[in-house]
Amino acid sequence: MKVPLTSTALVLIIWLIASPNHSCSARIVVPDDFDLFDYGAVHHNTQTDDEGFSKEASPEGWETGATTRDSFNRANAQTEEYDPQAFLEAWEAKTNTFNVVDYGAVGNGLVDDTKAFLKAWGAMCASPTQGTLTLVVPQGKRFLLNAVAFEGPCRASKVNFQIQGSIVAPNNIGAWTNKEMWIQFSNVQGLSVNGGGRIDGNGAVWWKACGSKGCQRPTALHFNKCHGFQLSRLALFNSPKNHISICSCNGPRVFGLLIWAPEDSPNTDGIDISHSTRVTIQSSHIATGDDCIAINSGSSYIKIRDINCGPGHGISIGSLGEHGEYSQVEEVQVSNCTFKGTTNGVRIKTWEGGSGYARKITFEGITFEDTKNPIVIDQHYFAKPTSAIMDISKSVQVSDVTYRNINGTCADEKAITLACAGGGCTNIVMDNVTIKSDLPNKRSYAYCDNAHGTSSFSVPSVPCLSH
């Protein structure tokens, strides 16, 4: 006689509780929408049934084109066997998921869902459940969020913030409760943010109101003291200010992002890094109105690779030494990146009057296409004293910078700018660099002042470097 799945599931649960080898004495509650078939608790043995599929063909019992729920139910009952471990693992995965809709989020793009998100985060963060905990922002919905801070530490060692749908910011500046940050993650360890969804900052209202006046605007996505976090598979659009900031984080990894804002949108950096170490950013497309990636003071051991940048202001180190400050950046590798139609390519920029260093920096495997200023070291980024005690004769020391295997075109004639301050830039290496002008019948050239190092197989030639 064929046994209904629901009856069999009930028998299985009773057996699990009564088993003398089962160490858990807590009562098991199965969610209403839990399906044994969907989660692989039902398996087939190696015998071939009437539908012609076997355990080897579908080892975990998942549906395929040949294995539907109806065909499974028609199969000989003697071919069914139950895997208690698979059932428990699937049940645990279900209870480890926190859907924001279950906590009151509406997702129509009109109702403020901030409180519901915080409730879901609070429940997940406080949960004693073992394993990875997942907060789900479901697909097919558009969630309106005001400024919100997701704070740790959480009890779980791994937390997954899965954005499958869309998150959108208020389009009325007066509605914002925090004009510095929009979405913040702070002091959360083992954090992953992913899901294939999108985050829309509604930045146009800010750009129109502020223009170039520099009024306070919020960063879209901010990570602070989230060591080892992973950010991936998301699209971020139209941040009021910079799209992503990484501050005081050790070991984060960022990949698979699309970041976009109009070319004329002010100060909309793609990713800003500060006071962080061992950061990896890769395999992403960034098109904004400012730096695609900016590496600021306190950053070290930064790896950036496989980035498509443009439009925008390129990948920048700095600015450093602002208002006479001490700044330091070291051990930076930028490789296999493409710059298309950008204002700058790879750039180091420091203020006069600052102190500190930018050193051990490598740009390798770079391609430029119609880039206005492909290679730049600018130690006169801001030369006017900003205080009476500021000594503009001082400068951040720039040294050990290598440009290797670089090619492409520049929008103008000036392909390379090495504008170093009084202390000079030391150990600058140009190795196999070829940048030609896009202008017809024009030859590219390099501007060089107070830079020291070597150049080999480079076009244009760099006059102040030894050949």
N, C-alpha and C positions, 0 to 999 in steps of 0.2 A: 504493500500500500504506500502511496506517495505521501510523505510527511510535509505539511506546509512549512515554509521557511520561518514564519513567525513563531510557530510552536516549537520548531527545532531550536530557534534562537533562545527561547525561554528555557528550554531544557539545558542548553549549553550554559546559560548564565547560572542556573541553579547548581549545575555540576561544578562550575568554576568556584563558586562560593563554598561548596561542601567539600571540595577536594582537600585531603589532609596535607598535600604538598603545597597548597596555595598559602603564601605568607600574608596576603592582604585580607584583613578581616572587615574592611569597610564595605558597605553596601554599594553595588555597582548600579548606576543609573544610566540607561542608554538613551541618548537624545532621540526625540521623536522622528527626526529625519535621517536617522542612521540606517544604512542599508548594508547588510552583510555582503551582498553581491558586489556592490560598488567598491568595497574596501578589502576585497580579497580574502574574506573569512571563509568562503566556500571555494573548494578546489575540486578538480577532477583527478581521478587516478589515471594510470597509464593506459587503461583500456580505452579503445576507441568506441565512442557511442554512435547512435544513429545519425548524428549530425556530422560525424567524421572528424572531430577534433579531440585532442588528447592533452594530457598534462604538459607534455613537452612543447606542444604548439602554443599553449597559453598558460605558462607555469604559475602565474599569480591569479588566474581567474578573471582578469580584466576583459571587458568587452572588446571584441574586434569585429571586423566585417562578417566573419563566419561564426562568431560567438555572441549571440544576442541573448537578452534576458529571457525572451520567449523560448528560444531554442534550448536554453539551459533548463528551463522548467519542464520542457518536454523530454529531457534526457532521462535515461533509466535511473531510478532512485538509487540503485546499487552502486552507481558510479560516483555518487556524492560523498565527500568526506569533509570534515570540519577541522580547521586548524585553530585551536584556542589561542595560540600565540599571535597569529595574524589578527584575530578578532580584537585582542587586547591592545595591540599596537595601533590598530585603526581607531579604536575607541579613545585611546589616549591622545592621538592626533586631533580628534574631533574636540575633545575637552580642552585642548591647548590653544584653541582658536577663539578670538574675541572680535566679533563683527560689530562695527560701529553702529550699524542699523539696529542691532539688538539693544543698544544703549540709548536709543532715541534719535539718532541722526536721520534726517529726512532725505537729503540728497537731491533736492530739486533746484539748487543754485540760488534760492531766494531766502530760505529760512537759515538762520545762523546755527550751524551745527557744532560750534566750538565746545559747548558744555558736554555734548554727547561724546565727542572725541576724548575729552579729558576724563569722562567717566569710564570709557572703555580702556584708556591707558592706565588709569588708576587700578582698575580691576586686574588687568594683565600684570602690571608691575608688582602688585602685592600678592599675586597668586603663588602658592607654595608648590604648584604642580611642577614636576621634573620635566626636563627636556626643553626643546625650543618652544617659546610662546610666540604666537602670531596675532597681530592686530590687523584686521582686514578692512580695507576701504574698498567696497565691492565695485565691480565693473558695471557700467551702464548708468551710473549716477554721478551727479555733480554737486559736490559738497562745499558750501560756503563757510570759510573759516576766517575769523578775526585773528588778531595776534594771539599766539598760543605757545606755551612752553611745556614740552614733555621732559620731565625731570626724573633722574634716577637718584640713587642706584635702585635697580629692580632686584627682586629675589632670585629670578632665573638667571642663569649664566649666559643665555642666548635669547635675544629679543628680535623679532622680525616685524618691521612696520611695512606691510604690503599694500602698496597703492595700486589697485587695479583700475579704479575709475579716475575721476578728476577732482582736484581740489582747486578752488578759486578764491581769490582775495576780494574783499569789498571794493566796489568801484566808486566809493564816496570817501574822500579823505577824512571828512569829519567823523566817519564811523569807526575809524581805527582807534584801538585802545593803547597801542604801542607803536610809535613811529620810528623805532630803531630796528626791531626784529619782527618778522612775521611768524615763521615756523622755527622753533628752537628745539634742539636736543641737547641736554646738558647732563654730564656725568652719568651716561648710560654705557655700560660695558657690554661687549658681545652684541652690538647693535647692527642690524642689517636693514636698509631701506631700499625697497625695490618694488617690482610688481608690474611694470609695463604701462603704468598710467601716466597722468600728466599733472603738472602744477602750474597754474596760471596766476601771475602776480598782478594782473590788471594795472600795469605800470603807466599806461598812457595818461591817466588822470594826474599822476605825480609829475611826469615829464612836462605836461602842459602848465601845471601850477608853478613848478619850480624853475623850469628852464635850466639855465646855466648859473642860477643864483646860489646853488649849493645848499638849499634848505634840507633839513633832516628828512631822510627817506628810509624805509625799512629794507633790510636784506631779506630775500625770500626764504632761504634755507640756511640755518646756522648750526654748526656743530661745535660744542665747547666741552673739552675734557672727555670726549668719547673715544677712548683708546681702542684701536683695532676695529673701528666701525667700517662697514662696507656700504657703499652707495652705488646702485647700478640699475640699468634698464628702466630709465625714467626720462620723460621729456619735461623741460622747464622753460616757460615762456614769460617774457615781458615782466621781469622783476622791476619794482620801482627803483632799486639801486642794484648792487651786485647780486647775482643769482645764488651763489653758494659761498659761504665763508667757513673755513676750517681753522679753528683756533685752539691751541694748547692740546693737540691730539697727537698721540704716538701710534704709528703704524696703520693709518687708515688706507683704504683702497677704493678708488673711484673708477668706474668703467661703464661703457655702454650707455652714455648719456647723449641726449640732444638738448642743447641750450640755445635759445634763439630770442633775439630782440632786434628791433630795427637798427639800421646802421647809424641813424642820427639820435638814438636814445642816449641820454647823458649818464655816464658813470655806471653803466650796466655790465660790469665785469662778469665773466663767466664763473670763474673759480678764484677766490682769494685764499692764500695760505699765510698764516702767521703763527709764530711761536710753536711750530709743530715739527716733528721729525719722522723720518722713514715713511714718507707719503708717496703713494703710487697713483698716478692718474693716466689712464690709457683708453684707447679705442673709443673716442668720443668725437662728436661734431659740435663745434662752438661757433656761433655767429652772433655778435653783439655790437653795441655801440662803444665799447671800451676794450680793455685787455681781455683776451680769451682766458688767459691764466696769469695771475700776478702772484709773485713769491715775495713776501714781505719779511721784515726783520724777525730774527729768532728761529728761522727755518733752516733745516739741514737734512741731508740725505733725501733729496727729492728726486723722484724718477717720473718723467713725463714722456710718453711715447704714443705713436700712432694717433695723433690729434690732427683733425682737419679744422683749421682756423680761418675764418673769414665770412663776412667782413668783421672788422674789429681792429684793435691796436696791437695785435700780436701777443707773444708770450714775453712777459717782463719780469725782471728781478728788480724790485724796488717799486716806488722810489724809497731810497735809504738815506738816513741822516737828516730827516726833516726837522727843521727848527733847531739845528745843532745837536740832535740826539745821537746816541751811540747805537749803531745797528750792526747786525752780523747775519750773513747768509753764506753757507758753504755746502760743498758736495751736492751739486745739482747736475743732473743729466737730462738733456732734452734730445730725443732721438726720433727719427722716422716720422717727422711732422710735416704737414703741408700748409702753406699760407697762400691764400688766394684773395687778391684784391684788398689786402690789409694796409693800414696806414704804416705800421711797423711790422718787422718780422720778429727777430730775437733781439731783445733790448735789455741793457743794464743801465739804470738811471739813479743818480745820487745827487743830493743837494750839496751845494757849497756850504762849508761851515760844519758839516757833520763829521762823525768819526766812526771807527769800526772797520769792517772789512766785508768784501764779497769775493770769495775765492773758491778755487777748485770747481770750476763750472765748465761743462762740456756741451756744445751744440753739435750734433752729428746726424748725418743722413737727412738734411733739411732740404725741402723744395719750395722755391718761391715762384709765384705766378702773379705778375703785375703788382708787386709789392712796392710801396712808395719808398720805404726806408728798410731794406732787408736786414742789415746788421748795424747795430747801434750800441756804442758805449757813450753815455752822456753824463759827464760829471759836472755839468753846469745846468742841471735840470731846473734849478731855481737858484738864481745867483743873488737875489736881493736880500739883505739882512732882514730878519723878522724880529730881531730884538737888539737892544743896544750892546749886549755882551756877546753877541754872536760873532765869531771870527771866521770870515768867509775864506781865509787862506787855508783853513783845514779842509780835509776831505776824507771820505770813506775810501780805504785802500782797495783797489781792484787788482787782482792778480790771479795767475794760473787759469786763464780762460782760453779754451780751445774751440776752434771752429773747424770741423773736418767733414769732408765729403758733402759739400753744400753746392747746390746749383739752382738755376732758374733765371727769372727776369725781374727787373725793377721798373716801376712806372715812370721814373725820371732817369737822370744820368748818374746821380750819386748812389752808389750801391752799398758803400761801407763808410760808416762814420765812427771814428775813434777820437772822441773829444775828451781828453783826460785833463784833470786839474794839475796844480803845481807839483804834487807828489808823484804824478805820473801813474800809468797803468803798467804793470810788469808781467813778464812771461805770457804775453798774448801770442797765440799760435794760430796761424792760418795755414791749413793743409788741404790742398785740393778743393779750392773754392772757385766756382765759376758763376758769376752773375752778370748778365748782359742787359743792356737797356732795351725797353720796348719801343723807344722812340726811333723812327726811321733815320738811318744815317748818323746815329749818335752812339758814342762809345761810353760805357760806364766808367766811373772813376771812384777812387777812395779818398776821403778826407781824413787826415791823420795828424793828431797833435799830441805830443808828449806820451806816446805809447811806445812800449819797448817789448821786443820779442822776435819771432821768426815768421817767415812766410815762404811757402813753397807751392808751386803749381797753382798760383792764384791769379784769377782775372776778375776785376782789375788788380794791378799790383798795388801793394800798400807801401808807400814810400818810407815810412818811418820804422818799418820792421825789416830786419836783416834777411837777405835772400840766400 
